[in-house]
Amino acid sequence: QVQLVESGGGSVQTGGSLRLSCATSGRTFSTDAMGWFRQAPGKEREFVAAISGLGGSTFYADSVKGRFTISRDNAKNTGYLQMNSLKPEDTATYYCAVRRRWYTSADLKRTEYDYWGQGTQVTVSS
């Protein structure tokens, strides 16, 4: 059974930092690309960042580029999203997801992933 469990969410003030983790099980993690998405109330789920299976390629939404860093530790079957310089507009539920097959960065920015976590809430106050 495949499981993805996010952790690390919370409440911070503008300019603060959080580090999200995504612990996976039930799949060979190193063969999966991993993505982070977020969804604010009343809005569609949007792409935040993605990383290839071996970590050699990373991709970011323009809104988080330079502030967020995606990484992974395949030995621990865990992915991470380091979020710095947080803004109120970053407030959302954050989800991690994995997918086996992808061909272009555009694939990773769509929501057609194989498995999803349950989400972790991030709230940034001004």
N, C-alpha and C positions, 0 to 999 in steps of 0.2 A: 504494500500500500504506500503510495506516494504522499508525503506530507511536507508542507512548507509552513514554517512557523516564524512569524515576524515578532520582533521585540525591539525595545529601545525608544518607543514613542513617548511623548509626554508634552508638558507645557513649558514654554520658554518665552523670554521677552525678545523683542526685536534685536537682532544682532547676535543672538545666542547660537549655540550649536547643539546638535544631537547626532548620535550615531545609531542607525538602524541596523539590525541584524536579521538575516533570513536563514534559519537552520533547515536543512533539507534532509530527507531520508527516503529510501525506497527506489532511488534511481542512481545511475552513475553520474554524479554531479558534474564531473569534468567534461562530459560530452554535451552538456546543456548550456546554451546561452541563458543568461539570467537578466531579467528586466525589473525595474521598479516603476510603478505607476502610482498615481494619486487621484483621489476623487473628493472634491469638495461638495457640500450639500447643494443639490439642485444643478450640479454640473456633470458633464460626462467625465468618464475616467480618462486621464491623460498620461501620456508617456513622460517619464522623468529621466531615466538613464538605463543603459543596457551594457552588458559586458559579454564578450565571447567566452567559450568554454574554458580556454586556457588563459584567459585574461589579457590576451594580446591586443584586443580591440575594444575600445569603449566609445559610447555614444551618449550624448546629452541633449536634452531639450534646451533651446536657447535661453529659456527663463531661469535655468539653474546653472548654466555653464559658468565656470569660474568660482562657483560657491559650493557645489556638491561634487563629491568624488565617489565613484562606484568602484568596488574592489571585491575580491573573492579569495577564499582560502580553500582550495579543493581538498586538502588533507583533512580539513574539518567539515567539509560539505556545507560550508556557510558562505553567504554573501553579505556584503555590507554597503551601506550608503551613509557616507559622512556628509553631514549637512552643516555648513557654516554660514554666517551672515544671514541668518534666517529673517524672513520678512512675514508680515501678517498674511500676505497672499500665498504663502507656502502652507497655510493651515489646510489640512485635508486628512483623510485616511489614506495611508500609504500601503501599497500592496507589492509583494514580490511575486515573481512568476518565472517559470522556466519553460524553455522549448528546445526541442532537439534539432529540428531542421530550420535553417534560414539561409537566405542567399544574398540579401542586401541589407543595409542598415534600415531601409524602409520596412522590411519585414519585422524587425525588432521594435519598431515604433508603433506597430499595430497591436491590438489586444488579442490576437490569435495565438495565445500561448497554450501550452499543454496542461499546465497545472498552476494553481494560484494559492497563495496564502490567504489567511482570514483578515488580514489588515491590522495596522496599528495606527492609532490616532496621534497626529502632531498638531499642536495648537501654538500659534505664535501671537503673542499679544503686543500691542503697541505701547 
